[in-house]
Amino acid sequence: MTRRLSLAAVGAALTAACAPLSMFATFTPKDPAMRSARNVAYGPAAHQRLDVYAPQRSAGQATPVAVFFYGGSWDTGRRQDYSWVGQALASRGFVTVVPDYGLYPAVRYPGFLEDGARAVRWAQDHATAYGGDPGRIVLVGHSAGAYNAAMIALDRRYLTAAGVNPRHIKALAGLSGPYDFLPLTDPIAIRTFGEATDLAQTQPTSFVTSDSPPAFLATGDQDTIVFPRNTVKLAAKLRAAGVEVQEEHYPDIDHVRMVLALSRPFRGRAPVLQQMSEFLHAHAG
């Protein structure tokens, strides 16, 4: 079996089950980038670890910093399985931090958001060591990770509590994220958020203001896991507040293929990486 066929089989399996990501991370071709650090602690808990991917060194100004949050229904995921995302973003000129965060059942809302904000604090404090600018941070996420990125960007309490200046967040990129999902009917949402005393406070759309960062929001029209209406609602709320939004709908992309489109083998399916990177650079410099 050729390498191309093997990658196609992995992509099909990912679409069907969203499971063999470790195989995909091992065998997929990766972009040129330098993994500058791995398994770095950003807090005392065992899961509070991150990896850093930096662009190839060159003379010049410091680069923006991207913090990428992976998805997995808030109960699965490992940063190691997203090395290809870290390298893809690094190859586009971002010092990229990929953190783990607490997962269900050990952690429920808002614990994973507090973890994410702590990871952003680490990025802010250590960006210069990898050629990054701590004052130019962008938050990126897919699926549950897009929710995490949006909440941390929009509800400033998490960043403030972690010691991060919210104005350092220059832009947000959410891929296939759940942003407005009340009432809670899905079992995953119920178990993750059901203990919250104020459910409105769990929704990214509740925290949109005129000071919210510009947002790149993308979804696939074939997504039946996180319906595109989530993207539509958050984009509309941001626009109504006067915030710049680039809203992209990809006609032949489903939930998993959205994140796979960041990888080299599947990048031709949709221009997600190019459009997202251009938007983030336009606002982060």
C-alpha beads as a LAMMPS data file, in Angstrom:
LAMMPS data file: protein, C-alpha beads

285 atoms
284 bonds

1 atom types
1 bond types

-500.0 500.0 xlo xhi
-500.0 500.0 ylo yhi
-500.0 500.0 zlo zhi

Masses

1 110.0

Atoms # bond

1 1 1 0.000 0.000 0.000
2 1 1 1.389 3.403 -0.920
3 1 1 1.899 6.210 1.570
4 1 1 -0.868 8.185 -0.187
5 1 1 -3.337 5.334 0.210
6 1 1 -2.346 4.884 3.831
7 1 1 -3.024 8.544 4.526
8 1 1 -6.361 8.327 2.742
9 1 1 -7.313 5.372 4.901
10 1 1 -6.319 7.248 8.024
11 1 1 -8.402 10.225 6.911
12 1 1 -11.422 8.004 6.333
13 1 1 -11.012 6.422 9.763
14 1 1 -10.707 9.828 11.377
15 1 1 -13.867 10.991 9.673
16 1 1 -15.737 7.899 10.796
17 1 1 -14.500 7.636 14.370
18 1 1 -12.206 10.587 15.125
19 1 1 -9.934 8.049 16.824
20 1 1 -6.568 7.111 15.260
21 1 1 -5.060 10.578 15.536
22 1 1 -1.815 9.242 16.956
23 1 1 -1.313 7.233 13.742
24 1 1 -2.096 10.297 11.667
25 1 1 0.310 12.432 13.704
26 1 1 3.046 9.832 13.224
27 1 1 2.762 9.221 9.516
28 1 1 1.392 12.399 7.962
29 1 1 3.911 14.670 6.191
30 1 1 4.620 17.753 8.276
31 1 1 5.473 21.340 7.459
32 1 1 9.001 22.635 8.017
33 1 1 9.137 23.994 11.529
34 1 1 11.168 23.531 14.653
35 1 1 9.685 21.835 17.700
36 1 1 11.387 23.957 20.295
37 1 1 10.093 22.332 23.464
38 1 1 7.887 19.471 24.556
39 1 1 6.264 18.267 27.752
40 1 1 6.746 21.641 29.415
41 1 1 4.802 22.237 32.641
42 1 1 2.554 25.284 32.748
43 1 1 1.054 24.320 36.097
44 1 1 1.429 21.741 38.886
45 1 1 -1.167 19.205 37.675
46 1 1 -0.055 16.200 35.637
47 1 1 -2.178 17.253 32.639
48 1 1 -0.860 20.825 32.597
49 1 1 1.774 20.250 29.932
50 1 1 2.415 21.826 26.544
51 1 1 4.577 21.637 23.435
52 1 1 6.043 24.568 21.503
53 1 1 6.604 24.797 17.741
54 1 1 8.574 27.737 16.372
55 1 1 9.219 28.999 12.856
56 1 1 12.645 28.410 11.409
57 1 1 14.968 30.985 12.917
58 1 1 15.550 34.137 10.909
59 1 1 16.703 37.625 11.678
60 1 1 13.976 40.175 12.121
61 1 1 11.053 41.057 14.307
62 1 1 9.481 38.732 16.823
63 1 1 6.567 36.709 15.464
64 1 1 2.990 36.451 16.756
65 1 1 2.161 33.648 19.177
66 1 1 -0.667 31.167 18.532
67 1 1 -2.157 28.999 21.277
68 1 1 -4.009 26.049 19.740
69 1 1 -6.687 24.116 21.653
70 1 1 -7.625 20.725 20.216
71 1 1 -11.113 19.232 20.328
72 1 1 -12.470 15.956 21.646
73 1 1 -15.780 16.617 23.419
74 1 1 -13.873 17.792 26.518
75 1 1 -13.157 14.148 27.398
76 1 1 -10.444 13.054 24.956
77 1 1 -7.349 14.480 23.302
78 1 1 -3.570 14.667 23.582
79 1 1 -1.307 17.448 22.463
80 1 1 1.071 14.905 20.869
81 1 1 -1.604 13.965 18.352
82 1 1 -1.673 17.529 17.010
83 1 1 2.005 18.007 16.240
84 1 1 1.052 18.541 12.596
85 1 1 -1.172 21.482 13.585
86 1 1 1.643 23.002 15.630
87 1 1 4.029 22.666 12.711
88 1 1 1.485 23.958 10.207
89 1 1 0.931 27.139 12.220
90 1 1 4.648 27.543 12.874
91 1 1 5.347 27.261 9.159
92 1 1 2.938 30.172 8.690
93 1 1 4.949 32.383 11.006
94 1 1 3.508 31.750 14.466
95 1 1 5.310 30.572 17.561
96 1 1 2.731 27.924 18.398
97 1 1 1.843 26.530 21.804
98 1 1 -0.255 23.339 21.977
99 1 1 -1.370 22.638 25.554
100 1 1 -3.188 19.749 27.137
101 1 1 -6.045 20.651 29.456
102 1 1 -8.148 18.845 32.033
103 1 1 -10.697 16.396 30.639
104 1 1 -13.956 14.896 31.876
105 1 1 -14.591 13.242 34.318
106 1 1 -11.618 14.603 36.261
107 1 1 -12.365 18.157 35.122
108 1 1 -15.660 19.846 34.264
109 1 1 -16.567 23.410 33.328
110 1 1 -14.879 25.780 34.039
111 1 1 -11.719 23.836 34.890
112 1 1 -10.601 23.351 31.294
113 1 1 -11.001 27.090 30.674
114 1 1 -8.865 27.894 33.694
115 1 1 -6.249 25.481 32.338
116 1 1 -6.383 27.185 28.944
117 1 1 -5.897 30.621 30.466
118 1 1 -2.906 29.332 32.438
119 1 1 -1.407 28.022 29.194
120 1 1 -1.886 31.458 27.629
121 1 1 -0.107 32.956 30.652
122 1 1 2.800 30.593 30.031
123 1 1 2.873 31.680 26.387
124 1 1 2.875 35.312 27.432
125 1 1 5.705 34.771 29.905
126 1 1 7.933 32.634 27.664
127 1 1 7.224 33.791 24.112
128 1 1 10.429 35.781 23.763
129 1 1 12.567 32.692 24.400
130 1 1 11.214 31.185 21.163
131 1 1 11.209 34.344 19.049
132 1 1 7.614 35.300 19.812
133 1 1 6.030 38.578 20.821
134 1 1 4.113 38.255 24.132
135 1 1 1.992 41.251 23.219
136 1 1 0.657 39.620 20.033
137 1 1 -1.208 36.435 20.914
138 1 1 -3.927 34.721 18.895
139 1 1 -6.152 31.910 20.151
140 1 1 -7.045 29.061 17.806
141 1 1 -9.199 25.994 18.362
142 1 1 -11.219 23.236 16.743
143 1 1 -14.515 21.834 18.049
144 1 1 -14.427 21.766 21.872
145 1 1 -11.087 23.542 21.562
146 1 1 -12.759 26.299 19.550
147 1 1 -15.208 26.713 22.429
148 1 1 -12.266 26.976 24.835
149 1 1 -10.517 29.540 22.645
150 1 1 -13.691 31.596 22.239
151 1 1 -14.555 31.597 25.940
152 1 1 -11.040 32.568 26.969
153 1 1 -10.954 35.330 24.354
154 1 1 -14.434 36.695 25.083
155 1 1 -14.915 36.203 28.827
156 1 1 -11.973 38.189 30.102
157 1 1 -12.280 36.883 33.640
158 1 1 -10.219 33.798 32.802
159 1 1 -7.266 35.693 31.358
160 1 1 -7.379 38.316 34.104
161 1 1 -7.373 35.646 36.810
162 1 1 -4.363 34.007 35.132
163 1 1 -2.451 37.302 34.998
164 1 1 -2.792 37.902 31.250
165 1 1 -3.607 41.298 29.800
166 1 1 -6.678 40.601 27.607
167 1 1 -5.497 43.250 25.151
168 1 1 -2.606 40.944 24.264
169 1 1 -5.166 38.714 22.508
170 1 1 -5.208 40.193 19.029
171 1 1 -7.523 37.721 17.292
172 1 1 -9.522 34.524 17.649
173 1 1 -9.879 31.656 15.176
174 1 1 -12.610 29.103 15.789
175 1 1 -13.070 26.050 13.581
176 1 1 -16.377 24.172 13.904
177 1 1 -16.950 25.372 17.446
178 1 1 -20.017 25.169 19.709
179 1 1 -20.711 28.737 20.802
180 1 1 -24.441 28.867 21.518
181 1 1 -25.931 25.524 22.581
182 1 1 -28.622 26.200 25.180
183 1 1 -30.757 24.529 26.317
184 1 1 -28.508 21.618 27.208
185 1 1 -29.906 18.569 25.449
186 1 1 -26.818 16.725 24.252
187 1 1 -25.451 14.196 26.804
188 1 1 -21.916 15.530 26.346
189 1 1 -23.012 19.088 27.090
190 1 1 -25.120 17.989 30.065
191 1 1 -22.314 16.100 31.750
192 1 1 -19.754 18.847 31.039
193 1 1 -21.797 21.956 31.860
194 1 1 -24.839 20.698 33.742
195 1 1 -23.498 21.612 37.182
196 1 1 -23.081 25.289 36.287
197 1 1 -25.305 27.529 38.403
198 1 1 -25.788 30.036 35.572
199 1 1 -25.889 28.300 32.219
200 1 1 -25.869 31.568 30.282
201 1 1 -22.368 32.117 31.631
202 1 1 -21.191 28.979 29.810
203 1 1 -21.949 30.403 26.355
204 1 1 -19.403 32.398 24.322
205 1 1 -22.187 34.472 22.779
206 1 1 -22.989 35.848 26.245
207 1 1 -19.686 37.734 26.414
208 1 1 -19.499 39.560 23.101
209 1 1 -18.733 43.267 23.436
210 1 1 -17.344 45.967 21.203
211 1 1 -13.923 45.205 22.733
212 1 1 -13.967 41.542 21.687
213 1 1 -11.048 40.552 19.441
214 1 1 -11.530 40.141 15.686
215 1 1 -12.586 36.608 14.817
216 1 1 -12.081 34.131 11.994
217 1 1 -14.984 31.678 12.290
218 1 1 -15.197 28.707 9.949
219 1 1 -17.508 25.744 9.613
220 1 1 -18.260 22.976 7.161
221 1 1 -21.696 22.815 5.655
222 1 1 -21.597 19.019 6.044
223 1 1 -20.950 19.222 9.802
224 1 1 -23.543 17.187 11.713
225 1 1 -21.619 17.093 15.016
226 1 1 -21.441 20.824 15.727
227 1 1 -24.017 22.417 13.481
228 1 1 -22.996 25.490 11.426
229 1 1 -25.638 27.578 13.189
230 1 1 -23.175 27.931 16.081
231 1 1 -20.756 29.768 13.813
232 1 1 -23.556 31.834 12.298
233 1 1 -24.839 32.952 15.712
234 1 1 -21.450 33.978 17.105
235 1 1 -20.474 35.754 13.895
236 1 1 -23.745 37.698 13.893
237 1 1 -23.349 38.668 17.529
238 1 1 -19.813 39.931 16.950
239 1 1 -20.807 41.927 13.871
240 1 1 -23.690 43.514 15.745
241 1 1 -21.163 44.690 18.336
242 1 1 -18.981 46.225 15.625
243 1 1 -16.277 43.537 15.757
244 1 1 -14.585 42.442 12.537
245 1 1 -15.467 38.872 11.570
246 1 1 -14.466 36.668 8.671
247 1 1 -17.078 33.921 8.441
248 1 1 -16.280 31.008 6.154
249 1 1 -18.538 28.101 5.153
250 1 1 -16.901 25.252 3.270
251 1 1 -19.490 23.305 1.247
252 1 1 -17.933 19.815 1.193
253 1 1 -16.317 19.803 4.641
254 1 1 -17.594 17.971 7.716
255 1 1 -16.552 18.282 11.357
256 1 1 -13.350 16.242 11.246
257 1 1 -12.248 17.319 7.788
258 1 1 -12.230 20.895 9.061
259 1 1 -9.192 20.263 11.240
260 1 1 -7.691 17.804 8.754
261 1 1 -7.668 20.658 6.233
262 1 1 -4.805 22.144 8.246
263 1 1 -2.640 19.119 7.390
264 1 1 -0.548 18.820 4.260
265 1 1 -2.329 15.749 2.814
266 1 1 -5.800 17.304 3.093
267 1 1 -5.027 20.995 2.616
268 1 1 -6.304 20.999 -0.925
269 1 1 -9.840 20.203 0.245
270 1 1 -10.427 23.699 1.656
271 1 1 -8.245 26.815 2.081
272 1 1 -8.691 26.855 5.867
273 1 1 -5.029 27.283 6.819
274 1 1 -4.340 29.977 4.234
275 1 1 -7.414 32.062 5.002
276 1 1 -7.073 31.686 8.761
277 1 1 -3.363 32.543 8.750
278 1 1 -3.910 35.609 6.591
279 1 1 -6.650 36.859 8.910
280 1 1 -4.601 36.253 12.056
281 1 1 -1.519 37.956 10.625
282 1 1 -3.613 40.920 9.475
283 1 1 -4.656 41.526 13.093
284 1 1 -1.586 40.324 15.001
285 1 1 1.026 41.658 12.627

Bonds

1 1 1 2
2 1 2 3
3 1 3 4
4 1 4 5
5 1 5 6
6 1 6 7
7 1 7 8
8 1 8 9
9 1 9 10
10 1 10 11
11 1 11 12
12 1 12 13
13 1 13 14
14 1 14 15
15 1 15 16
16 1 16 17
17 1 17 18
18 1 18 19
19 1 19 20
20 1 20 21
21 1 21 22
22 1 22 23
23 1 23 24
24 1 24 25
25 1 25 26
26 1 26 27
27 1 27 28
28 1 28 29
29 1 29 30
30 1 30 31
31 1 31 32
32 1 32 33
33 1 33 34
34 1 34 35
35 1 35 36
36 1 36 37
37 1 37 38
38 1 38 39
39 1 39 40
40 1 40 41
41 1 41 42
42 1 42 43
43 1 43 44
44 1 44 45
45 1 45 46
46 1 46 47
47 1 47 48
48 1 48 49
49 1 49 50
50 1 50 51
51 1 51 52
52 1 52 53
53 1 53 54
54 1 54 55
55 1 55 56
56 1 56 57
57 1 57 58
58 1 58 59
59 1 59 60
60 1 60 61
61 1 61 62
62 1 62 63
63 1 63 64
64 1 64 65
65 1 65 66
66 1 66 67
67 1 67 68
68 1 68 69
69 1 69 70
70 1 70 71
71 1 71 72
72 1 72 73
73 1 73 74
74 1 74 75
75 1 75 76
76 1 76 77
77 1 77 78
78 1 78 79
79 1 79 80
80 1 80 81
81 1 81 82
82 1 82 83
83 1 83 84
84 1 84 85
85 1 85 86
86 1 86 87
87 1 87 88
88 1 88 89
89 1 89 90
90 1 90 91
91 1 91 92
92 1 92 93
93 1 93 94
94 1 94 95
95 1 95 96
96 1 96 97
97 1 97 98
98 1 98 99
99 1 99 100
100 1 100 101
101 1 101 102
102 1 102 103
103 1 103 104
104 1 104 105
105 1 105 106
106 1 106 107
107 1 107 108
108 1 108 109
109 1 109 110
110 1 110 111
111 1 111 112
112 1 112 113
113 1 113 114
114 1 114 115
115 1 115 116
116 1 116 117
117 1 117 118
118 1 118 119
119 1 119 120
120 1 120 121
121 1 121 122
122 1 122 123
123 1 123 124
124 1 124 125
125 1 125 126
126 1 126 127
127 1 127 128
128 1 128 129
129 1 129 130
130 1 130 131
131 1 131 132
132 1 132 133
133 1 133 134
134 1 134 135
135 1 135 136
136 1 136 137
137 1 137 138
138 1 138 139
139 1 139 140
140 1 140 141
141 1 141 142
142 1 142 143
143 1 143 144
144 1 144 145
145 1 145 146
146 1 146 147
147 1 147 148
148 1 148 149
149 1 149 150
150 1 150 151
151 1 151 152
152 1 152 153
153 1 153 154
154 1 154 155
155 1 155 156
156 1 156 157
157 1 157 158
158 1 158 159
159 1 159 160
160 1 160 161
161 1 161 162
162 1 162 163
163 1 163 164
164 1 164 165
165 1 165 166
166 1 166 167
167 1 167 168
168 1 168 169
169 1 169 170
170 1 170 171
171 1 171 172
172 1 172 173
173 1 173 174
174 1 174 175
175 1 175 176
176 1 176 177
177 1 177 178
178 1 178 179
179 1 179 180
180 1 180 181
181 1 181 182
182 1 182 183
183 1 183 184
184 1 184 185
185 1 185 186
186 1 186 187
187 1 187 188
188 1 188 189
189 1 189 190
190 1 190 191
191 1 191 192
192 1 192 193
193 1 193 194
194 1 194 195
195 1 195 196
196 1 196 197
197 1 197 198
198 1 198 199
199 1 199 200
200 1 200 201
201 1 201 202
202 1 202 203
203 1 203 204
204 1 204 205
205 1 205 206
206 1 206 207
207 1 207 208
208 1 208 209
209 1 209 210
210 1 210 211
211 1 211 212
212 1 212 213
213 1 213 214
214 1 214 215
215 1 215 216
216 1 216 217
217 1 217 218
218 1 218 219
219 1 219 220
220 1 220 221
221 1 221 222
222 1 222 223
223 1 223 224
224 1 224 225
225 1 225 226
226 1 226 227
227 1 227 228
228 1 228 229
229 1 229 230
230 1 230 231
231 1 231 232
232 1 232 233
233 1 233 234
234 1 234 235
235 1 235 236
236 1 236 237
237 1 237 238
238 1 238 239
239 1 239 240
240 1 240 241
241 1 241 242
242 1 242 243
243 1 243 244
244 1 244 245
245 1 245 246
246 1 246 247
247 1 247 248
248 1 248 249
249 1 249 250
250 1 250 251
251 1 251 252
252 1 252 253
253 1 253 254
254 1 254 255
255 1 255 256
256 1 256 257
257 1 257 258
258 1 258 259
259 1 259 260
260 1 260 261
261 1 261 262
262 1 262 263
263 1 263 264
264 1 264 265
265 1 265 266
266 1 266 267
267 1 267 268
268 1 268 269
269 1 269 270
270 1 270 271
271 1 271 272
272 1 272 273
273 1 273 274
274 1 274 275
275 1 275 276
276 1 276 277
277 1 277 278
278 1 278 279
279 1 279 280
280 1 280 281
281 1 281 282
282 1 282 283
283 1 283 284
284 1 284 285
